[in-house]
Amino acid sequence: MGVRPSVRPLGCGASVDPMSEERYYADKVPETHEPWVAAPDRYQHLEYRRVGTSGLLLPPISLGLWWNFGDDRPFATQREILRHAFDRGITHFDLANNYGPPYGSAEENFGRMMRTDFKPYRHELVISSKAGWDMYPGPYGKLGSRKYLLNSLEESLARLSVDHVDIFYSHRADPETPVAETIGALDTAVRQGKALYAGISSYSPERTAEAIAVARELGTPLVIHQPSYSLLNRWVEDGGGAGPRAADKSLLTVLGEHGLGSIGFSPLAQGLLTSKYLDDEPADRVGRGSFTDDAVTPENRERLRGLAAIAEERGQSLAQLAISWILRPGGVTSALIGASSVEQLDENLEAAAKTDFTDDELARIDALAGTVDGVDLWKGSADL
Ligand SMILES: NC(=O)c1ccc[n+]([C@@H]2O[C@H](COP(=O)([O-])OP(=O)(O)OC[C@H]3O[C@@H](n4cnc5c(N)ncnc54)[C@H](OP(=O)(O)O)[C@@H]3O)[C@@H](O)[C@H]2O)c1
């Protein structure tokens, strides 16, 4: 790292007011841009997990850019979080065409990282993107047609400044388009070299089985499912006698039987499963478009407090317990979290070191965990 003089003349003979903005930046910004160098010990922190029976390994905790990486957040903060994540062993960054706000901006901002700090590390990264939810107006900017998926992938690659993504997902189930067309589009993406693996997100167990059958026939490396999963949203476990899917197999069972891995998104229920909601005071949130505090009823707050008490006995915060729990044996391959600060990320990363639970802990957690209205925003897709 270069050491710069504390006072820099700003042009010929200009005097610098010590309180001025120029002086502030003269002290902060290095004269010569030196490339960022990732921490040499970055692979000492996490144990990587196999995605089903595939060759792909993912970190137990992956970072998503749904919120906190749009144009509404300073790039310097985004860069600090992304650098820190990679330094701590997070190799997987999850995006979608419409992450922002505005749509596309998270990919653009991540693309800036790819052209600068992450450029020498492209092959150490697993970058994913998706198409399926709405992106642009008209009939070709949503759902699961071949036209939408492949057009959108082209645009994502340009925004991300990469020539391929590592995983390309169908972001949601489509009630009209045949599953064979959607999976066929993912297959084309892989054959074109624009994606290494294929994934699906928020597909029901039945539709997942159908998608896997098509992929097997085509030879598509469909290796992963991305469902929502948290202590307050357990639909992936429903089936075989539990929950509304009593007659069917659960999603986790279907994935296990076919050798697919899983990455559970929103393990903190978008921030609800954190210490922010334990007190009666209003929560301190950076700001999220899709989350309302309506879910924080007195009854739910009591459940959160009960879960927080179990977490404390385990030497964890509520957020850590929530992440550890979805990573427990029999849970998902990776927990896909969001973070609006380096401090949150550091707290959450600790969860990866404590994913074992006693039977007693699991039983007490079961008594408190369960569906909270308004948390599963993706139910419309998973119920198709
Ligand atoms: N496939 C899909 O359809 C789909 C849908 C949704 C999400 N995802 C993926 O999943 C990723 C994560 O989703 P998410 O953001 O909902 O995940 P989450 O981990 O449930 O929530 C993350 C939010 O919780 C708060 N938070 C995180 N750690 C905290 C801590 N230690 N203490 C207090 N607050 C904390 C932060 O929000 P504040 O600071 O604002 O409170 C943060 O942005 C997304 O970025 C995306 O990649 C996929």
The ligand as a MOL file (V3000), in Angstrom:
LIG
                    3D

  0  0  0     0  0            999 V3000
M  V30 BEGIN CTAB
M  V30 COUNTS 48 52 0 0 0
M  V30 BEGIN ATOM
M  V30 1 N -34.5300 -16.6230 -5.7090 0
M  V30 2 C -35.2980 -15.6800 -5.2330 0
M  V30 3 O -36.4520 -15.4960 -5.6570 0
M  V30 4 C -34.7670 -14.8090 -4.1310 0
M  V30 5 C -35.6430 -14.0010 -3.3900 0
M  V30 6 C -35.1200 -13.2410 -2.3560 0
M  V30 7 C -33.7620 -13.2900 -2.0640 0
M  V30 8 N -32.9400 -14.0590 -2.8290 0 CHG=1
M  V30 9 C -31.4860 -14.0900 -2.5920 0
M  V30 10 O -31.2180 -14.2010 -1.2100 0
M  V30 11 C -30.3910 -13.1170 -0.7980 0
M  V30 12 C -30.6580 -12.7830 0.6400 0
M  V30 13 O -31.9950 -12.3240 0.7910 0
M  V30 14 P -32.3750 -11.3940 2.0290 0
M  V30 15 O -31.6870 -10.0950 1.8860 0
M  V30 16 O -33.8400 -11.4160 2.1610 0 CHG=-1
M  V30 17 O -31.6800 -12.2640 3.1970 0
M  V30 18 P -31.7280 -12.2410 4.7710 0
M  V30 19 O -30.3750 -12.7290 5.1510 0
M  V30 20 O -32.9070 -12.9660 5.2730 0
M  V30 21 O -31.9000 -10.7070 5.1820 0
M  V30 22 C -30.8320 -9.8120 4.9930 0
M  V30 23 C -31.1140 -8.4840 5.6730 0
M  V30 24 O -31.2530 -8.6540 7.0800 0
M  V30 25 C -30.5600 -7.6260 7.7590 0
M  V30 26 N -29.4470 -8.2640 8.4790 0
M  V30 27 C -28.5420 -9.1590 7.9910 0
M  V30 28 N -27.7050 -9.5740 8.9430 0
M  V30 29 C -28.0630 -8.9480 10.0820 0
M  V30 30 C -27.5690 -8.9740 11.3990 0
M  V30 31 N -26.5500 -9.7440 11.7400 0
M  V30 32 N -28.1940 -8.1860 12.3170 0
M  V30 33 C -29.2350 -7.4150 11.9790 0
M  V30 34 N -29.7500 -7.3450 10.7380 0
M  V30 35 C -29.1710 -8.1080 9.7890 0
M  V30 36 C -30.0690 -6.6510 6.6790 0
M  V30 37 O -31.1050 -5.6950 6.3920 0
M  V30 38 P -31.1980 -4.2580 7.1020 0
M  V30 39 O -29.8240 -3.8630 7.5190 0
M  V30 40 O -31.8670 -3.3940 6.1080 0
M  V30 41 O -32.0720 -4.5340 8.2630 0
M  V30 42 C -29.9410 -7.5490 5.4780 0
M  V30 43 O -30.0180 -6.8500 4.2690 0
M  V30 44 C -30.7170 -12.0280 -1.7950 0
M  V30 45 O -29.7170 -11.0270 -1.8590 0
M  V30 46 C -30.8110 -12.8160 -3.0610 0
M  V30 47 O -29.5290 -13.1100 -3.5540 0
M  V30 48 C -33.4200 -14.8240 -3.8440 0
M  V30 END ATOM
M  V30 BEGIN BOND
M  V30 1 1 1 2
M  V30 2 2 2 3
M  V30 3 1 2 4
M  V30 4 1 4 5
M  V30 5 2 4 48
M  V30 6 2 5 6
M  V30 7 1 6 7
M  V30 8 2 7 8
M  V30 9 1 8 9
M  V30 10 1 8 48
M  V30 11 1 9 10
M  V30 12 1 9 46
M  V30 13 1 10 11
M  V30 14 1 11 12
M  V30 15 1 11 44
M  V30 16 1 12 13
M  V30 17 1 13 14
M  V30 18 2 14 15
M  V30 19 1 14 16
M  V30 20 1 14 17
M  V30 21 1 17 18
M  V30 22 2 18 19
M  V30 23 1 18 20
M  V30 24 1 18 21
M  V30 25 1 21 22
M  V30 26 1 22 23
M  V30 27 1 23 24
M  V30 28 1 23 42
M  V30 29 1 24 25
M  V30 30 1 25 26
M  V30 31 1 25 36
M  V30 32 1 26 27
M  V30 33 1 26 35
M  V30 34 2 27 28
M  V30 35 1 28 29
M  V30 36 1 29 30
M  V30 37 2 29 35
M  V30 38 1 30 31
M  V30 39 2 30 32
M  V30 40 1 32 33
M  V30 41 2 33 34
M  V30 42 1 34 35
M  V30 43 1 36 37
M  V30 44 1 36 42
M  V30 45 1 37 38
M  V30 46 2 38 39
M  V30 47 1 38 40
M  V30 48 1 38 41
M  V30 49 1 42 43
M  V30 50 1 44 45
M  V30 51 1 44 46
M  V30 52 1 46 47
M  V30 END BOND
M  V30 END CTAB
M  END
